[in-house]
Amino acid sequence: LRPAVGQEVEFLSSSLAQLKVVQTKYVEAKDCLNVLNKSNEGKDLLVPLTSSMYVPGKLSDVERVLVDVGTGYYVEK
């Protein structure tokens, strides 16, 4: 019984850590969205293609941005 309880505690601890990482990502996304305003439209920016490769871009519409919500899904603000 003791090893099973230890494994369950370890699993729950790992799950909690993963949830905290996801929560931090959402808070950061929310903060970034709050900073966007009309004065940012037309500004140059870097668009990530991978975690280490970016291409130049331009912010064309601050009212229509996509937010990554995980597992390949995006929502429009």
C-alpha positions as CSV (number, residue, x, y, z in Angstrom):
1,L,0.0,0.0,0.0
2,R,2.8,2.4,0.9
3,P,4.5,2.3,-2.6
4,A,1.2,2.9,-4.3
5,V,0.5,5.9,-2.2
6,G,4.0,7.2,-2.9
7,Q,3.5,6.8,-6.6
8,E,0.1,8.6,-6.4
9,V,1.7,11.5,-4.5
10,E,4.5,11.7,-7.1
11,F,1.9,11.7,-9.9
12,L,-0.2,14.4,-8.3
13,S,2.9,16.5,-7.6
14,S,4.0,16.2,-11.3
15,S,0.5,17.1,-12.5
16,L,0.4,20.1,-10.2
17,A,3.7,21.3,-11.6
18,Q,2.5,20.9,-15.1
19,L,-0.7,22.9,-14.3
20,K,1.4,25.7,-12.8
21,V,3.5,25.9,-16.0
22,V,0.3,26.1,-18.1
23,Q,-1.2,28.7,-15.8
24,T,1.9,30.9,-16.1
25,K,1.7,30.7,-19.9
26,Y,-2.0,31.8,-19.8
27,V,-1.2,34.7,-17.5
28,E,1.7,35.8,-19.7
29,A,-0.6,35.7,-22.8
30,K,-3.3,37.7,-21.0
31,D,-0.7,40.3,-19.9
32,C,0.5,40.6,-23.5
33,L,-3.0,41.0,-24.8
34,N,-3.7,43.8,-22.3
35,V,-0.6,45.7,-23.7
36,L,-1.8,45.6,-27.3
37,N,-3.6,48.7,-28.4
38,K,-4.3,50.7,-31.6
39,S,-0.9,52.5,-31.3
40,N,0.8,49.2,-31.8
41,E,-0.8,48.6,-35.2
42,G,1.6,48.6,-38.1
43,K,4.7,48.0,-35.9
44,D,7.4,45.6,-36.9
45,L,7.8,42.4,-34.9
46,L,9.4,39.0,-35.0
47,V,7.1,36.0,-35.7
48,P,8.3,32.7,-34.3
49,L,8.6,29.8,-36.7
50,T,10.2,27.5,-34.2
51,S,11.5,28.0,-30.7
52,S,14.8,29.4,-32.2
53,M,13.8,30.8,-35.6
54,Y,11.9,34.0,-36.2
55,V,10.9,36.0,-39.4
56,P,10.1,39.7,-39.6
57,G,6.4,40.6,-39.6
58,K,4.1,43.5,-39.1
59,L,1.2,43.8,-36.6
60,S,-1.7,44.5,-38.9
61,D,-4.8,44.2,-36.5
62,V,-4.6,44.3,-32.7
63,E,-8.2,43.2,-32.5
64,R,-7.6,39.9,-34.2
65,V,-4.8,37.9,-32.6
66,L,-4.5,34.1,-32.0
67,V,-3.6,32.6,-28.7
68,D,-2.1,29.1,-28.4
69,V,-4.3,27.1,-25.9
70,G,-2.3,23.9,-26.3
71,T,-2.3,20.6,-28.2
72,G,-2.4,22.4,-31.6
73,Y,-5.5,24.6,-30.8
74,Y,-5.7,28.4,-31.1
75,V,-8.4,30.8,-30.1
76,E,-8.9,34.3,-31.6
77,K,-9.0,37.2,-29.1
